[in-house]
Amino acid sequence: MASRLNNCFLINAPAGSGKTTEIKSMVQRYIVSNPKDNILCITYTNRAADELSKSILTKNVFIGTIHSFLHFFLKPYFAHQDILKLYFEIYGVQITERIENKDQKDNIAESNARYIEKYGKLDYDTVRKNIKALSYNESPFSSLYYGSLSHDDLISFSKAIFDRYPVIRKRITSKYQFIFIDEYQDTMSDVLKIFFESVIDTKTKLFLFGDRMQQIYKNYDGSFEEHFELFDTTNALTTNYRSTKSIVNILNNIYNDSAFVQSSSEEMKSVNVDFDPRIIISNCIKEEIEKLRKADPDTLLLYLFNKERFSDIDAIHLYEAFNSMKKYSFGKALSAVDVLTTRYEDNPDALLKLLFCVVDLSRLYKAQQYGKIIQILKDNKSIFSKDSWSIQTHHDKEKVFNSIKRVFDILSSEDKTIADLISCLMEAHLLNEAYWSGIIDDEDCKLATPVPIIELTHIADYLNNPRVSTQHGVKGESHDSVVFVAEDSSANPRVTMYRFFEMWGQIQISANSFNQFYYDFSAEVSSAQHGIGMSIRDLKRDTYIENEGTIKEKMRTICEKYKDNPYFQFIYGRDYKDYFSNPRVTKVKDCLNENAVYGILSAYKLFYVGCSRARRNLTILLDISKIKGDFELQKKRFEEIGFQVENSQTY
């Protein structure tokens, strides 16, 4: 193994370890000892950036998300001819294909018509001539005709700029002497590579903070693993300030890695609990929940949010609309639940970001906080038109508020739809054209437009005062009492909680080894797909026969490689045995289905994250009807890691 670098540090920061406090402390120490230096802090969300900024007030420190930093850092170059040339080099083919629209897609035809109406004609040269500078549109879709980059394209295009022009990358380390990246485990590999490649052979220090067990999003693809080997890992946050000793012991046992052991703080060791951490087995989860909530109304319920939960908050049509969208279907990076339960500041969905922001503006209007409305409009220039936030006179202000009041009136109407709200926003000229163009280009968005607008306000009300939370959405929060409801989900992200419990009862699981198996097996699946030139999911009987030799050879290689791997044997062992005894295309899909391991891995991590939210009281609810395999083995494992198992006589 190559020697470790002396300016790259990987700091393990498990749940409850005071990560934000430690980052603040380190930044403040460096400010005092190096007053002329500049510090960069990259956070995962705007909310995290706001929290970190509270006690750090100096122009020498930049705190923000990766998108806000890249936009800030590269914006001065976005009008440079070399950068514009690179833009057309990368996106030129896509622009040409959109102009030609050979498939006659309605949304593209509509976008093209709008462009012609504004500029008189639409061809490649006209588009190139009209783009004077690039911009970031804070949405999932790039507006290619306007040089407006989406979330993902901002990152990939930034990486392309740094790779093409290393002198720009060097300016990161010439400006910043200390770089902190929070939640590194959820950070895209391209982002990690940008900063890693920047600090190599420099004096700038790079610190990555995070915890592999809290990697519950699919942003990171595993391609940075070899680089992690070069980081100094000697520093770690080993004290848990959140949870009681019994819960901390459980977390250590779930993690199952001697290199990542926490101890409970002295203060939490003396905290009284109402009961020891427990597993409750029930044949009626609903009744059990009602009983637990009656005993402690402040208990936080953790679900895998589903259709029934959105029915409870009267937003079922909005949920079904987003759940039907291709971009949030199984296997995608985000689910409908993710975007429907994220506030506008951090919402990655362009339409919901706009809608939730309008709801917040409406609340401020009712509270007569007009100054805050103008500030939000200015802070979201990528969404709203210049006419809405460029206020010079009292007349300008009156004009804006007269327009926006019509929008707010629609929000309170039970018979109006999202389409009505959007039409009003357009008629009032409140939307940024490039931002709106990106929304229209997204065919999925049409599914949401007929939905009653009142459902949007129901979800917004819920987010302000949640009765329950998701096992994904609760990350980072903590509560005195937590009830974790064990559920499976075939939706994205896939979660097979009861399959995880079954595996856990039979084999020892540890975070690092299970993560590594997932990355390695995923690489084998990618290799197989590359070898046959198509996705395994798309295999049919005829294409299987054409590639049978290649597939069998790959399957034998995988089988031999993992013959002694307990994860592989539990998850895929029977599938591979069945395939070699009776080769057929359906079995190939089972054998090379990486989601089979991902579903268990995500359940493992969500279970850890859910348990880590509890300060004093922790309850796990298991449904008898969903238990898989020999529960005696699972019961033994639960008891070994520190749970009491109740009602087990009924399983």
N, C-alpha and C positions, 0 to 999 in steps of 0.2 A: 504494500500500500504506500502511496506517495506520502511524503511528510506533510503534516498539517501546516496551514498558513497561520502566520502570526497576527493577521489583521481581520480574520473572519471567525465569528463566534456564533455558535448555535446554542441557545439557552432554552432548555426545556422548562416550560412553565405550565404545569398541570392546572386543572380546575381549582380555584380557590387559593392560588399561590400568590396573589397580589401582583400579578403581572403588570397591570397599568401603573400601580404605585411604584414598582421597581423601575419601569421605563422613565416615569417622571423624575424619580430620584437620580437616575443616571444622567438624564439630560441636564438637570439642574446642577449636578456636580461638574459636568463638562463645561457648562456655561460659566461657572465661577472660575474654574481652573484654566479655561481656554477662551477668554472673553472675545477674542478676535475671530474665533472659528465659527463656521456655520454648521448647523445640524439639520438633518433631514429625517422626519419620522413618517413612515408610510403606514396607514391604518387600513383596516378592512372595510369599515363603514364611516360615513360622515358622522354618525353618532359617536363612534369611538374617537374620531378626531376632535370633536367638540369636548369630550370628556378629558382628553389628554391636554387640550389647550387651556383649560380653566386656570391652571396655576403657572402656566409658562407664557409670560408676556415679554417677548423680545423679538425684534426683527431678524435676529440671527437664526431663528428656528422656523423651519417650514413644517407644518403638521397637516396632513391631508391624505386622501385616498390616492391610490396609484393613478387613477384617471385624472384627478385634479392636479397632481404633480406633473404628469407627462404633458398635460395641456399647458400648464404654467411654464414648464421648462422649454417646451418645443415651439410654443406659439410664436416667438420671435423669428423662427425659421420657416413658418408655414406659408409665407409669401415669397420665399426665396425661389428663384427659377429652378435651381437644382432639385429642390424638394418637390416642386410642382411636377418637374420632369419625372421624378421617381414615382409620384402618385399615378401619373398616367401610364408609366411602365408597368405598375402593378395592377391597376384597375382598368386600363384601357380596353382590354378585351371585354370585360363585363359591361362597360359603358356602351361599346359597340353593339353587343348582344341585346342590351335593353332598347337601344334606338331601333334596331331591326325588329325586335319583338316577333320572332318567327313563330312562336307558339300562340300568338294572338291573345296574350293574357290581358284580361280586362283592367286589372289594377295598373299594369304597366302602360296600357293604352291611355288610361286616364291621366297618369303622370306625364306621359309624353304630350298629351293635348294641353295640359296646364303649362308646360314649358313653352310650347309653341305660341300659346296665347300671350305669354309674358315677353318672349324674346323674338317672336316672328317666325322662327324656324328652329328645327332641331336636327343637327348633325354633329359629328365628332368634333369638327373644327370649331363650331359655335360653342359647344360645351367647354372645350379647352380654352377658348378665348375669354369666356365669361367667368371662369374660375380664377380669381385674382389671388386668393389665399384660401388655405384649408382651415377647417374648424372642427370642433368636437361637439356633437349634437346631443350627448347624454342619453342616447337611446340604443336599442339593440340593432338598429338598422342604419346603414350608411345611406345618405342621399348623394349618390355618385355624381349626379349632374351638377351638384352645388359644392362638391369637395367637402362634404360634411361627414365626418367619421363617427362610426358607432363605438360602443364600449369595446368590443373585441378588436375592431379594426384600428382603433386608436393604439392599442397595445401592440398588435402585430406590425402596424405601419411604423410605430416608434422603434420597434426592434429592427426593422428594415433600415431606418435612418441611421441608427447607431452602428449597424453592421456595415453599411455603405460608407459612412463618414465617421470613422473612429475618433476624429478630432472633436466631434460633438459629444461623443460618449466621455471623452477625457475631461470635458468641461464639468461633468457631474462631480468628479473627484477633485477638480481644481476649485470648485465652489464649496463642496461639502466635505468636511473632515470626519464627520461621524454620521453613519446612516443606520437607522433603526427600522426594521420591518416587523410589524406586529402580525400575528396569525399567519406565520409563514406557511403552515400546513395547508391553508386554503388559497395560497397565492399561486397564480399561474406560473408554469415553468419559464415562460418567456420573460416574465417580470424578474424572477430570481436570476436568470441568466444576464439580463441587462445590468443589474447591480453587481453581480459577481464578476462579470467580465470588466466592469468599470474599475473595480478596486484592486484587481490583480496588479502586482508590482507597483503599488502606490502606498502612501502612508495613511490613506483613509481607512477607517475601521468600519466594518459591516457587522451588525448584530441582528440575528434572526431570533425572534421570540415566538413560542407557540408550543403546541402539544399534539403529537400524532393521533392521540386517541380522540381529539376533538375535530378531526378532519372528517366532517360529515357532509361536505359539499364535494362535487366532482370537478372542481376547478383544476386541481393539480393532477397531472397525468403520470407522475413517476419518473419523468425523464431527467430529473435533477439529482437522482439518488447518488450517483458516483461523486458528484461535487460535494455532497454533504460529508463525505468521508474526509474531506480536506479541512473541515471546520473544527475549531477548538470547542470541545463539548464539556470542558471541565467545570464550567459554572452552570448551576441549575438552581431553580427555586424549589426548595424541598419542604417548606412549611405550608400547611394548609390552614388558612385563617378563617375559613368559612364553616367547616363541618366538624361535628363531634368526632371523638376518637373512633367510635365504632363504625361510623360511615367512612372515615378516612382509611381504616383498615380494609373495609370492603373495596374501596377504590383501588388500593394497592394490590389486592388479590385479583381484582378484575384485570388490571393492567398486567400483572404477572411478569414483572421485569425488575430485577434487583437494581438496575441502573436508574430506575425512576420511582424510587420509594419516597413517599411523603410522610411527615409526622404532623399530628394535630398541634395547633398552637396551644400555649399554656392557658389562654383564656377559654378556648373551646373545650379543653379537657374537663373543666369544672362546670360546664353547662348541663343542666338537667334535661332529660328527655322524657316523653310521655310513654314511649315503648321502644324496645330494641328494633333495629331494622328487620322487616318481616316480608315474607312471601305469603300472600293469601290466594289459595286456590278456590275458585268459585264456579258454580254452574249457572250463575246469573250475575254477570258483571254489573248490569244496570242497578240492580238492587243493592249490590255491595257498594257501589259508588254513592248511592243515596244515603246509605248508612254511614259511610265515612264522612261525607259532607255534613251530615247532621251532627256528627260528633265534633267536627272541626270545620266550620264554614269557611275559614281562611285557607284551607288546604288547596294547593295548586294541583289540578289534574293535568297530566301530560298524556296527550293522545297523538296518534298518527292521524292528523286532521283528515277527515273524509266527508263524504256527501252528507251524512247525518249531522255533522257539526255545523255545516253551512245552512242546513235546514233550520237548525236551532236559532240561528241569528237572522233568519229571513233573507238569505242571500243565495238561495239555491240556483236560481237561473244564471246569476253571474258566475257562480262556481262552475256550473255545467258548461257555460260558454267557454271559459278559459281552459277547463279540463279537456275540451274537445279540440283545442288548438294543437296543430302538429308540433309547434315549437316547444310545447310543454308535455308532449307525449312520452311514453315509456322510453328510457334510455337517454333522454335529453338532460342537459346540465341543470335545468330548472324545471320545477313542477308548477302547476296552477296554484297549489297551496303556497309555495314560496313567494310568488308575486302578489297574491291576494292578502298576504299577512305581513307585507313589508311597507312601511311608511314611505311617502313620496321621496324623501331625501335620499333614500338608498334603493328605491325601487328600480330594478333593471328593465321593467316593461315600460315602453314609451307611453302607451295609452294610459296605463294605471298611474304612472308618475304624474301625468297631466291631470287626470281625474281626481286623484287623492289631493293634489296640490290645490285644485279648485275648491274641494270640500274644506280644506284648511283655511283658505282665503274667505270662504263664506262664514266660517265660525268667527274669524277676526272681524268681519264686517258687522255681524250681529253684536259683537262686543264693542263696536265703535273704535277698534284699534286700527285706524286708517293708515297711520304711519308704518305699521308692520306689514300691511298689505303692499304698499309701495316697495318696501324693502325686499319682500319675497319676490315680487315681480322683477326687481333689479337683480336679485341673486340667481334668477332662473332665466337669463337672457336667451339661452338656447331654446327655451320653450315658448316664451311670450314675445310678441312683436315689439319693436322699438317704440311704437306709438303708445304702448301700455305702460312703459316704465320711464320713458324720457319726458319727464314733466318739468316744464320751464315756468309756466304761469298758472294762476288759479283756474283759468279757463281750461287748460290742459287737464288739470286734476278733476274738474267737474265732468269733463268729457269721458275720461277713463272710468270714473265711478258710475256714471250713467250707463255706460256700456256693460260694466261688470255686474251691476245690480240686476240687469236682465238675466244674466247667467245664473246668479244666485236664486232668483225667483223660480227658475226651472228646477233647481235642486230640491226645493221643498214641495214640488208637485208630484203626487202619486201616480198621475197618468202620463207623465213624460218619460222618455227613454234616453239612453246614453246618446243616441243619434240626435235627438232634439238638443241636448246640451252642446254637442259638437257643432251643430249647425249654428247655434247662437254664438258660440265662440268665433266661428269663421265670419259670420255676418258682422260681428262687432270688431273684426280685424285685430283680435287679441293674440293670435297665434303666430309664431315664427314660421315662415313658409317652409324652410328646410326641415324643421322638426316635423311639421305636419305632413310633409311629403314622405318622410320615412314611415309614418304611421299608415298612410294610405297604401304605400308599397307593400305593407304587410297584409297579405290576404286574410290571415287569421283574425285580424282585428274586426272584420265584418261580422264575426260571430257574436261579438259583444254589443254591437250597436242597437239591437232591438230590446235589450234588457232594460227593465224599469230602473230609472235613475235612483229611486229610493233605496234599492238594494246596495248601491254604492255607499250611501250614507249609513246604512245598517252596519256594513263592514267597518267603515271609519269609526263609528261609535264603539264597535267591538274592540278595535285596536286601542282605543283610548282607555277602555276598562274591560279587559279580557276576563271571562269567567273560567276559561280553560286555556291551555296553550299547546303548541305542537312540540314534539320532541326535537324538531329542528329549530323552531323559532325561539325556544327558551334558552338557547346557548348564551352563556355569559351572565344569566340572571341567577338569583338564589332566593329561596323561600324557606321559612321555618319548617313547613310540612309539605311533602311532595308525595303524590300518588302517581306511580308510573303504570299506565295501562298497557300491558303487552299486547301488541297487535301486529299482524302481517299486512303488507301492502304490495300489490303487484304494480301499482302506479309508480311513476318516477318521483323520487329515487326508490328503487325496489328495496323492500325490507322484509326479511324472513326471520322474524323474531323467534318463533317456535322451533324452526330448523336450527337456529343458533343454540337455543337451550339444549336441543337434542345432541348437537355436536359437542357442546360444552360438557355434557354429562359423560362423554366417552373419551375425550382427549383434552390435554392441557392446551390452552390458547394463550398466546402472548401477543402484545400489540405489534412489536417490530417484525416478528416472524410471520404473522398473518398478513400484515401489510405487504411485506416483501413477496410472499407467495402470490398475492393478488397481482402485483406489478409484473412479476415474472410470467405468470400464466397469461395475463393480458398480452404480453409481448409475444408469447407463443401463438396466441389466436391471431394477432396482427400478422405474424410471419406466415401463418397458414393462409390467411386471406390474400396476402401479397403473392404467395406461391400459385394460387389458382386465379388471381386477378379479379376477385369479386368477394362481396360480403358473404359470410357463412349463412346469414339469415336469408339471402337471396338464392341459395342453392335449391335446385329442382332435381327431379330424378335424372333428366337428360344431362344436365351440367355436372351432376355428381358422377355419372358414368364416365364422362369425358375426363374428369380429374381424379378418378378413383385411385390410381397409382400414387399420385402426389399426396392425396389425402391420407391414404393408409400409411405411407412412409412417415408422414408428419405425426400421425396418431401413435405409431410405434415409438418414435423419438420421445414424444411427450410421456408416454407410459413408462418408458425406461428411465427418463430423467426424474420422475416423481414417484418411483416405485416404493420408496421408503418415506415419502412425505405424508404425514398423517392427515393434513388438510385435504390434499388431493385424493387420498384413498377414501376419506369419508364422503366428500362432495361428488367425486367423479368415478370412483373405483368401479361401482356396479355398471355405470354407463359404458365405460370402456370395455368391460368384460362382455356386456351384451353386444356391443358393436362388433367385436372380433369374432363372436360366435355367430352373428347374423348381420353382416354389414348392410346398412341402408341409410338413406339420406336423413331420415328423422333422427337417427341415433348420432349422426355426425353433428347435428345441431345441438343435441344434448351434451355431447362431449366437448364441444368448442363454444359453449355458452358461458362467457365470462360473468354474466349476470347471476349465475348460480352461486359463485363465490362472493360477488359483490353484495348480494342480498344478505348473506350471513355476516359479512364484514361490516356492512352499514348497521345491521342490527346490534352487533357487538359494540360498536362505537356509540350508537344512540343509547344503549343500555347504560354504558359508562357515563355519558353526558347527563342522562336523566337522573341517575343516582347522585351525581356530583352537584346537582342543583339544591339538594336538601341540606339544611343546616342542622336540624335536630331530629326530625321524624321522617322515616323513609318507608313507604309501603309499595310493594310490587304486586299488581293484580294479574293473575293468570286465569285464563278461561279453560275449564276442564276439557271442553269439546275440541280445543285446538292443540292440545298437548300431543307431541309426536314422540314415538319411540318409548323406551323404558323410563318412566318418570322416577323410579327409585334411584337410578343413576343421577338424574338431574337434581333430585331432592338432596342427595348426598353432596353434590357439588355446591348447591346453595348454602347448605349448612357449613361446609368447609370454608367458604369465603366469609361467613359471618352473619347469614340470615337465619331467622327463625321461620320455620315453615308451618303455617296454620291451615286448618281445615283439610289437611292432606288425606284424611280418612275418606273424603268424598270423591277422590279422583279415580 
